[in-house]
Amino acid sequence: MTTEATGPSGLPAAELRVLRQDEWDMWYDTLIRAFGGVAESAEERELWRELTLCERSLGVWDDGVCVGTAGAFDFRLTVPGGASAPAAGVTMVGVSATHRRRGVLTSLMRRQLDDVRAWGRPLAVLTASEPEIYGRFGYAAATFGLHAEIDTARVRLSVPAGAEDVRLRYAAPAEALEACEAVYARTVPGRAGMLARRPGWERVWLLDPEGEREGASALQCVLAERDGEVTGYARFRVKPEWTDSGHDGQVRLQDLAAVDPVSEAALWRFLFGIDLTSSLKVRGRPMDEAWQHLVSDIRRCRLRVRDSLHVRLVDVGAALAARTYQAPVDVVLDVEDAFCPWNSGRLRLSGDAKGAVCEPTTDAADLALSVRELGAAYLGGVSLLSLAGAGLVRELRQGALAEAAVGFGSPAAPWLPHGF
């Protein structure tokens, strides 16, 4: 199907249509230029070519030249309760600087959300280069990542009992890939926001172009083992540095996962103690990760928080019914959704830890809110009570807000383990 992307008065409208395989290079070059024009390695470019779903990607074409891009991966997203829900992973969105303020992005978002609905996906998710852009289309930050730069020369890390029984060993990243992916897969149901990796995605973690290391080593991998079974892994780089006072190297963590607390703690202790280093840099870790309670001085960990996964409910009823609720809820929601009007109206959500139903109703509303607030609260990391304090959720029945806020919560902080 071909549609027209809106053009300004007096200018012809561009053509918006599904990407063809033989157009990928021009389409991807447009995306790269929109993000600054720095070329990727040949290996990375080829991997993204293979992972791109052309049938779920859109391009805007003006006189045969690609001027806008948008794609979608097909993911399974862990939701509160441990189940996984189908979600469109919105990605590779860019507009040529020559075609700004012509409605190209709005046209792409309009067509894409219509397509996501037609595919039967109740959720669309993305990581935002500029968060304020996507709020216009109903997306809201639902998970956050913890960044830290830990002064390991001064900060001590205690470990729980049993960590001494964990065996650690170096392994070549490619050779350990299968074991690492098995560990990752076991962790996916444990946190809302995690993505079940599709075939091919495991190769992303082996990309290691020398030009992007910023002086650090090639990728290294250490495995944690208990009773002969791999129970965790850490992949990282080391950047050597020397001053007049001696070594000042930095460990840069790429990713870490473990199936039990003692394996996780043993891996963190290893990272804290690598020879000739005095700092550990981590990015995008879970907000409630346990290492924060094991360090001797949290102030010297230089913590920062950044938004991560942005969630958009494409089918509000189906999305709310796909998750469970940590306390019983029975609430009528008056939902406003200007960009996807099929969601607007009143819905009764009834659910608990075993399941939920969400259906249209004519009953009086208990809470009034937009689809953005539902997206923010969906994974349990943003409280409806906090959103109400910002004036974004209105309580229409006394007590309904507290009931819903508790029910929507999640025991573990939701977390997106990697971008896309």
MARDOLO-532646 format. One record per atom (N, C-alpha, C): residue in one letter; x, y, z. Coordinates in pm, whole numbers, plus 50000, padded with zeros to 5 digits. Example, Ala and Ser with C-alpha at 12.3 -4.5 7.8 and 13.67 -1.06 7.14 Angstrom:
! MARDOLO-532646
A513194943150780 A512304955050780 A513204967050780 S512854977550708 S513674989450714 S512905000350787 
This chain:
! MARDOLO-532646
M500854988150000 M500005000050000 M500885012450000 T500525022249920 T501255034949912 T500355046149959 T500915055050039 T500165066750084 T501025079050059 E500425090650081 E501155103150063 E501565108750197 A502805113050206 A503265120550324 A502935135250302 T502345141450402 T501875155150389 T503005164550351 G502785173150253 G503765183250214 G503225197050242 P504095206950258 P503645220650281 P502935226150159 S502195236350179 S501435242350070 S502345246149954 G501955241849835 G502715245449716 G503775235449678 L504035225549766 L505035215249736 L504345201849720 P504785193549627 P504155180549608 P504375171649729 A503405163149757 A503535153749867 A504485142549828 A505265137949925 A506165126749901 A505385113649911 E506015102949865 E505395089749863 E505855081749984 L504925076550059 L505205068250176 L504775054050145 R505725044550158 R505375030650128 R506325021050199 V505945008350193 V506754997850254 V508074996550180 L509124994050255 L510474993050200 L510644980350117 R511284981850002 R511654970349921 R513094966349953 Q513384953549940 Q514704948449975 Q515824955649901 D515594958449772 D516664964549692 D516844979449720 E516004985049809 E516124999249845 E516835001149980 W517224990250043 W517704990950180 W518915000250193 D519864999550103 D521085007550115 D520775022450116 M519955027150023 M519605041350022 M518825045050148 W517915036550186 W517095038650306 W517975039750430 Y518925030550443 Y519795030450561 Y520765042250558 D521235045950442 D522105057650432 D521375070250477 T520085071150446 T519285082550492 T519225082850644 L519045071150704 L519005070250849 L520345074250910 I521445069050858 I522765072250911 I523035087250903 R522665093450792 R522875107850776 R522035115650877 A520815110950904 A519955117851000 A520545117551141 F521395107551168 F522015106351300 F523475111051298 G523815119551203 G525115125851202 G526035121851090 G525745110651023 G526495106950905 G527765099050929 V528015094651054 V529225086851081 V528975072351039 A529785067350947 A529575053950893 A529875043250998 E529135032450993 E529375020951079 E530365011551012 S530865001951089 S531724991751031 S530924983250934 A531614977050839 A530934968550741 A530194957150810 E530794951650916 E530164940550989 E528854944851054 E528874956551117 E527664961451184 E526584964751082 R526954971150974 R525974974550871 R525314961950816 E526104951650790 E525564939450735 E524624932550833 L524954933050962 L524074926951061 L522734933951067 W522734947351065 W521464954551068 W520664952150939 R521364950050829 R520654946550704 R519904933450724 E520564923650785 E519944910650804 E518804911050906 L518914919751006 L517884920451109 L516684928951068 T516864937850972 T515764946450927 T514634938050868 L513414940550912 L512224934350854 L511674944150751 C512044942150625 C511644951850522 C510134952950512 E509424941850531 E507974942150521 E507324950250633 R508094953350738 R507584961450847 R508354974650860 S508984978450751 S509734991050746 S509105000250644 L509205013150670 L508585023250584 L509625033150535 G509445037950416 G510275048550362 G509425059450301 V509915071650308 V509275082850240 V510205086950127 W509635088150008 W510425090449888 W509955103149819 D510895111749787 D510615124349719 D511405124449588 D510715122949478 D511355122849347 D512445112149340 G512125100449395 G513035089149389 G514115088949494 V514155098849582 V515175099649686 V514525096849821 C515135088249901 C514605085150033 C514855096850128 V513795101750192 V513925113250282 V513375110350422 G512855098250443 G512325094750575 G512335079650593 T512605075150716 T512695060850744 T511995057550875 A511485045550885 A510955040251011 A510855025150997 G511245018051099 G511175003451096 G510534998151223 A510314985151226 A509764978451344 A510284964251351 F510804960651467 F511164946751495 F509974939951561 D509944926851555 D508864919051616 D509394912851745 F509004918251860 F509544914051988 F508474907152073 R508964900152176 R508144895752289 R508684903152412 L507804910552477 L508174919252588 L507624913552717 T508484911752818 T507994907152947 T507154918053012 V505974914153062 V505074923453129 V504924919153274 P504424927853362 P504264924053503 P503474911153517 G504024902253598 G503454888853613 G504304878253548 G505224882353458 G506154872853398 G505784867853260 A504584870853214 A504204866753078 A504894875752977 S504884871652851 S505434880152745 S504324883952649 A504344896352607 A503324901652517 A503984905652385 P503304903652273 P503874908052145 P503944923252139 A505054928252088 A505264942752081 A506044946151956 A505684957151894 A506444962451781 A507574971051836 G508814967451804 G509964975151848 G510304985851745 V509794997751766 V509965008751670 V511425012951667 T511975014351547 T513405016651533 T513715023751403 M514975028251388 M515475033651263 M514585044751208 V514165053751297 V513315065051258 V514195077151229 G514095082451111 G514875094251076 G514245101850961 V514465114950959 V513965123550852 V515125132050803 S515285132950673 S516335141150615 S516175155750658 A517305162150686 A517265176250728 A516655185250622 T516655180950496 T516055188850389 T514545188350390 H513965179150470 H512515177250468 H511905178550606 R512535186250694 R511955188850825 R510745198050811 R509835196550908 R508635204950919 R507735203850795 R507735192250734 R506805189750622 R505795178850658 G505785174550783 G504845164150822 G505315150150793 V506605148550757 V507105135250722 V507065125950843 L507565130450956 L507575121851075 L506165118351119 T505275128051120 T503895125351160 T503265115051068 S503525116150938 S502975106550844 S503525092450870 L504825091650901 L505425078650931 L504805072651057 M504645080651162 M504075075651286 M502615071751270 R501885079651190 R500475076351165 R500345062751096 R501095061150987 R501035048650912 R501545036950996 Q502625039151070 Q503195028051147 Q502245023051255 L501615032051329 L500705027651433 L499465020951375 D499015025651260 D497925018551192 D498355004351155 D499595002951108 D500104989851072 D500254980851194 V500794986351303 V500974978451425 V499634973051473 R498624981351466 R497284976651505 R496814965451413 A497064966951283 A496654956651186 A497414943651208 W498654944551257 W499444932451285 W498974925351411 G498084931551486 G497604925551610 G498554927151727 R499394937451724 R500324939851833 R499724950451926 P499474947052052 P498844956952142 P499784967752191 L501104965852170 L502094975152223 L503084979152115 A503534991652122 A504684996252045 A505665002052145 V506954999152126 V507975003752219 V509155009452141 L509885018552204 L511045024352138 L511995030152241 T513225032852198 T514155041052274 T514295054152197 A514195065152269 A514045078152203 A515345085852198 S515735090352079 S516865099552069 S516495113052130 E515235117052114 E514725129452172 E513325126452228 P513215124352359 P511955119852417 P510745128552385 E510945141852379 E509785150552360 E509105148452225 I509855143152127 I509275140851996 I508145130552004 Y508385119552074 Y507475108252067 Y506275109452160 G506335118752255 G505165121252337 G503965125652254 R504235132452145 R503135137052058 R502355125451999 F503005113851994 F502375102251932 F501955091652034 G501935095652163 G501385086852266 G502395078252339 Y503695080252315 Y504715072552384 Y505095079552515 A505485071552615 A505945077152742 A507015068152801 A507965074252871 A509045066652934 A508465057553043 A508745044553030 A508215034753124 A509305027453202 T510535027653151 T511655022053226 T512795032053226 F513655030453326 F514795039253341 F516045030853366 G517185036053322 G518445028953339 G519365036453432 L520115028953512 L521045034853607 L522445034853548 H523055046653540 H524445048253498 H525295050553624 A526515045553622 A527395047753736 A528845047953689 E529665055653758 E531105055253740 E531695053553880 I532065041353911 I532395037254048 I533895038454072 D534235045154178 D535635046654218 D536055033854291 T536495023954215 T536795010954275 T538075011154357 A538875021854347 A540055023154432 A539655026254576 R538455032054595 R538005035954728 R536765028554775 V535975023554682 V534715017154718 V534915002054730 R534544996554845 R534614982154867 R533274975854836 L533304963254794 L532074955954763 L532014943454851 S530994942654934 S530754930555012 S529934920854928 V530044907954958 V529274898054883 V528544888954981 P527384883654942 P526634874755030 P527294861155044 A526874853855143 A527394840355165 A527134831755042 G528124823755008 G527994814954892 G528734819854771 A529084832754768 A529794838254652 A531164831854635 E531764827354747 E533074820954738 E533024807754662 D531844801954654 D531694789054585 D531504790554434 V531414802954387 V531224805454243 V532574805354175 R532684797354070 R533934796753992 R533824806553876 L534864814553856 L534914823953746 L536004819753649 R535714821153520 R536744818153420 R536534826853296 Y537664830453236 Y537614837753110 Y537174828352999 A536454833752901 A536064826152783 A536004835652665 A536374830852548 A536264839152428 A534794842652406 P534474855452382 P533074859352368 P532284850852267 A532874847952153 A532154840052052 A531924825852100 E532904820052165 E532774806252212 E531784805152327 A531654815652406 A530744815452521 A529344820352487 L529114823852363 L527854830352326 L526644821852360 E526674809152327 E525514800552353 E525214799752502 A526254798352584 A526054797752728 A525494810952782 C526004821952732 C525524835052776 C524054837052739 E523694833152618 E522314834852574 E521364826152656 A521834814352698 A520994805752782 A520744812252918 V521774818452974 V521604825753101 V520624837353082 Y520834845152976 Y519954856552950 Y518504852052939 A518254841252864 A516894836452844 A516224832752976 R517004827653072 R516434823953201 R516054836253283 T516694847753256 T516394859853332 T515224867753275 V514854865253151 V513864873553082 V512514874153155 P511964862953206 P510654864053274 P510704871353406 G511894873953460 G511994879453595 G511774894353607 R511844901653496 R511654916153502 R510794920753386 A509784928653417 A509034935253310 A509974944153232 G509734945253101 G510544953653015 G511634946052941 M511924933652981 M512964926052914 M512454920252783 L513364918352689 L513024913652556 L513554899552535 A512684890752487 A513134877552445 A513864879252313 R515134875052307 R515934877552187 R515524868152074 R515284874051958 R514974866551837 R516264861051776 P516174850551693 P517364845451626 P518094856551549 G519384857051563 G520204867151499 G520624878251593 W519804881051694 W520094891951785 W521294889051873 E521584876251898 E522744873151981 E524044878251919 R524074879951788 R525284884651721 R525594899351749 V524584906851791 V524804921051823 V525874922451931 W525914912952025 W526814914152140 W528254910552105 L528464905651985 L529824902551943 L530424913551856 L529614923451818 L530154934451740 L531214941751823 D532394943251766 D533484948951844 D534474956251754 P533994965651670 P534924972551579 P535954980551656 E537194979451616 E538284985951687 E538105001051691 G537545006851584 G537365021251577 G536375026751677 E535595018051743 E534585022651839 E534965019451983 R536175014652006 R536575010752142 R537095022452225 E537405033552162 E537905045452232 E539115042152319 G540025034352265 G541235031152337 G541135019452431 A539965013452443 A539785001952532 A540154989052459 S540244978352536 S540594965352482 S539494959652395 A539804948752329 A538764940852264 A537814935452371 L536624931552328 L535614926452421 L536144914152495 Q535924913852626 Q536314902452709 Q535064896552774 C535154883952813 C534004877152874 C534484868452989 V533774869153099 V534014860253213 V532704853153246 L532794840153266 L531634831953301 L531654828553449 A530494828153511 A530324823353648 A529724809353642 E530264800353723 E529794786453723 E529544781753867 R528484773853883 R528194767254010 R527834752753981 D528514743754047 D528284729454028 D528374725553881 G529324731653810 G529554728253671 G528604734553572 E527674742853619 E526694749353532 E527004764153522 V526904769753399 V527084784153381 V525874791253439 T526134799953535 T525044806953604 T525104822053586 G526084826953512 G526144841353489 G527304844853398 Y527324857153353 Y528414861753266 Y528524876853277 A529704881653245 A529944896053229 A530774898053104 R530374907353020 R531144911152901 R531554925652918 F532834928352893 F533384941252930 F534654944052849 R535114956452860 R536394960652804 R537194967552913 V538494967952896 V539374974952989 V540144985552913 K540104997952965 K540875008652905 K542045012052996 P543285008352957 P544435011353041 P544735026353043 E545075031353159 E545495045253174 E546605045653279 W547565054853259 W548655056553355 W548855071353383 T549105074653508 T549435088253549 T550775087753622 D551255099453665 D552505099853741 D552395091953871 S551175090253919 S550975083054045 S550825068054026 G550685063653900 G550535049353875 G549345046353786 H548815034353798 H547725029953710 H546435037353740 D545625039253638 D544325045853653 D543385040453545 G543425027353523 G542615021153419 G541135020653454 Q540325018653351 Q538875018253370 Q538285005453309 V537394999053382 V536614987753332 V535304993353278 R534944989253157 R533694993953095 R532784981853071 L531764980853152 L530854969453144 L529934970853025 Q529854960452943 Q528884960352833 Q527574954252881 D527614942052935 D526414936152990 D526774925253089 L525834922753180 L526024912953287 L524674906953318 A524644893753335 A523414886953373 A523774874753456 A522894871253548 A523094859453632 A521734854153675 V521694841153705 V520434834753741 V520214834053891 D521234838053970 D521064837954115 D521904849154175 P521554853554296 P522234865054357 P523714862954383 V524114850754422 V525534849054456 V526404849254331 S525914843854219 S526674844654094 S526804859154048 E525724866554062 E525744880754025 E526744888454110 A526724886154240 A527644893254330 A529094889654300 A529344876854269 A530714872654237 A531224879654112 L530374881654014 L530764888553892 L531064903353920 W530244909754001 W530504923654035 W531804925054113 R532074915754205 R533324916354280 R534524914954187 F534394906254088 F535464904653989 F535724917853916 L534664924453872 L534814937053798 L535444947853885 F535124948054014 F535704957754106 F537204955454125 G537674943154105 G539034939854144 G540004937154031 I539674940753908 I540584938253796 I541854946453814 D542974939853797 D544274946253819 D544454958553731 L545184968253786 L545594980453716 L544414989353674 T543264987753743 T542114996453717 T541675002853848 S541065014453835 S540605021753954 S539175026953940 S538505023553830 S537105027553816 S536365017453730 L535065017153750 L534175008253676 L533025016653622 K532845016553491 K531795024353427 K530695015153378 V529475017753423 V528325009553381 V527245018853330 R526455013553237 R525385021553176 R524125013253165 G522995019653195 G521695013653169 G521385001253251 R521825000653376 R521544989153460 R520184990853530 P519614979953586 P518334981053656 P518404990953772 M517324998153793 M517305008353897 M517455002454037 D517044989954057 D517084983954190 D518134972854200 E519154973454114 E520144962754113 E520864961754248 A521134949354290 A521564946654428 A522924952354462 W523814954254365 W525164958954398 W525154972254473 Q524094980154454 Q524014993054522 Q523974991454675 H523514979754722 H523424977254865 H524654969854918 L525584966654830 L526794959454869 L528024968454874 V527914980754823 V529074989754818 V529234997154950 S530485000854978 S530785007655104 S530445022455100 D530395028354981 D530165042954970 D529415045754841 I528105047254851 I527285049154731 I527565062654666 R528025072454743 R528285085654685 R529425085154584 R530385076554607 R531515075554516 R531215066654396 C529955063354379 C529535055754261 C528965064954152 R528765077454184 R528365087754086 R527185082854001 L526065081054066 L524875075554000 L524165086153917 R523655081853802 R522805090153717 R521685081553662 V520575087853631 V519405080753579 V519055086253442 R518685077153351 R518245081453219 R517045073153176 D516135079753105 D514985072453051 D515475061752954 S514705051152943 S515115039952859 S513985035952764 L513155026452801 L512105021652711 L510875030652719 H510415035052603 H509175042752593 H508085033552538 V506935033852604 V505845024452574 V504645032052520 R504025025852420 R502805031352360 R501765020152351 L500615021852419 L499555012052410 L498785014252280 V498885004552189 V498205005552059 V496775000452071 D496564990052149 D495244984952182 D495174984652334 V494544994952393 V494574996552538 V493974984552609 G492814979952563 G492164968752629 G493004956152628 A493554952752511 A494364940552499 A495664941852578 A496264953652578 A497514955652651 A497294954152802 L496264960452856 L496014959752999 L495614945753042 A494984938052953 A494604924252984 A495774914652972 A496854918852908 A498004909952886 A498884908553009 R498774917553106 R499604917253226 R498744913653347 T499394910853459 T498674908653583 T498904920453676 Y498244920253792 Y498254931553885 Y498584926354024 Q499524932954091 Q500044927654217 Q499054928854332 A498004936654314 A496884937354408 A495604938354325 P494484933254375 P493244933654295 P492864947854255 V492424949154131 V491944962054081 V490594959854013 D489724969354031 D488454969753959 D488154984553939 V488534989653824 V488525004053804 V488075007153662 V487275017653647 V486845022253515 V487745033953475 L488395032353361 L489325042353310 L488675050153197 D488745063153205 D488315071753094 D489575075953020 V489805069852904 V491065071252833 V490915081152718 E491885090152706 E491935099552594 E493125096052507 D492885094852376 D493955091552283 D493675098652151 A494255110552136 A493975118652017 A494595112751891 F495745105951903 F496435101151784 F495895087551737 C495425079551829 C494805066551796 C493415066451858 P492445073051796 P491145075251859 P490355062651891 W490745051251832 W490035038951864 W490205034952011 N491205040852078 N491415037852220 N490595046752312 S490095057752262 S489395067352349 S488075061652397 G487775064452524 G486515059752582 G486745053452717 R485665047752771 R485725041752905 R485925026652896 L486825021852980 L487125007552987 L487135003253133 R486564991553160 R486634986053295 R487764975853301 L488714978453389 L489824969353412 L489584961953542 S489504948653533 S489364940253652 S490474929853647 G491284929353753 G492384919953750 G493024918053884 D493894907853890 D494684905054009 D495944897653965 A496584890654058 A497834883854026 A497634871953934 K496414867653911 K496164856053826 K495794859853682 G495334871853659 G494944875853525 G494064888253528 A493654892553410 A492884904953401 A491984904853279 V490944913053287 V490024915553177 V489874930553165 C489864935653043 C489664949953022 C488764951752901 E487564957152926 E486554958052820 E485844971452825 P485274975852711 P484504988252709 P483324987552805 T482964999152859 T481854999752952 T481175013352941 T479935013852989 T479215026552998 T479135031253143 D479775024153234 D479765027853375 D480525040953396 A480225047553506 A480915060153538 A482405057653558 A483205067253515 A484665065753523 A485165068153665 D486215060753700 D486895062453829 D488165070653817 L488875069153704 L490095076753677 L490035081853533 A490545093853511 A490655099353376 A492125102153347 L492575097553232 L493975099053196 L494145096753047 S495305100452993 S495565098152852 S496335085152834 V496465081152709 V497185068852680 V498655070052719 R499205082052724 R500605083852765 R500795079652910 E499895083452999 E500035079553139 E499915064453154 L499035058353077 L498935043653082 L500225037253034 G500845043152931 G502105037852883 G503205039052986 A503265050453055 A504285052553158 A504125042653272 A502895039953313 A502635031353428 A502565016553391 Y502545013453263 Y502194999953218 Y503114989053275 L504404991553283 L505344981253327 L505614981553477 G504964990653547 G505074990853692 G506194999253748 G506905006653665 G508025014553712 G507695029053740 V506565033753694 V506105047553717 V504755046753786 S504615053453898 S503405052553978 S502295061653924 L501095056353919 L499945064653884 L499755075853986 L500145073154110 L500035083554213 L500955095254181 S502165092254134 S503095102754096 S502575110653976 L502005103653880 L501445110353762 L500265119153802 A499485114653899 A498375122853948 A498895135454016 G500015134054088 G500615145654151 G501065156054052 A501355151653928 A501735160953822 A500515166253747 G499325162353791 G498105166953727 G497745159453600 L498345147753579 L498135140253455 L497115129153469 V496755125653591 V495705115753618 V494715122153713 R493415121353681 R492375127153766 R491585115953833 E491465116853964 E490665107054039 E489215111654043 L488315103453993 L486895106853987 L486085099154091 R486655088454145 R486035081154256 R487065080254368 Q486715084654487 Q487645084654599 Q488155070554625 G489465069254636 G490085056354664 G490535048854541 A490035052754424 A490365045554301 A491835047154265 L492395058854291 L493785061354253 L494735052454332 A494565051754463 A495445043454546 A495315028854507 E494095024354485 E493865010454445 E494595007154316 A494435015654216 A495065013154086 A496585014354095 A497075024154172 A498525026254182 A499215013954240 V498635008154343 V499214996054402 V499134984454303 G497994982854239 G497824971754146 G498764972254028 F499004984253975 F499864985853857 F501344983953890 G501724984054016 G503124983254054 G503754969954017 S505064969054034 S505814956954002 S506854954554111 P507024942054160 P507984939454267 P509414943154229 A509794940654105 A511134944254056 A511004955853958 A511964964853962 A511934976253870 A512004971153726 P511124975953638 P511214971753498 P512514976553436 W512984969053336 W514304972153282 W514404967553137 L514924976353054 L515264972752916 L516754969052912 P517094956652883 P518494952552890 P519364957552776 H518774961052665 H519574965752551 H518694973652455 G519324982052379 G518594989952280 G518344982252153 F517654988852063 F517354982751933 F517104993651829 
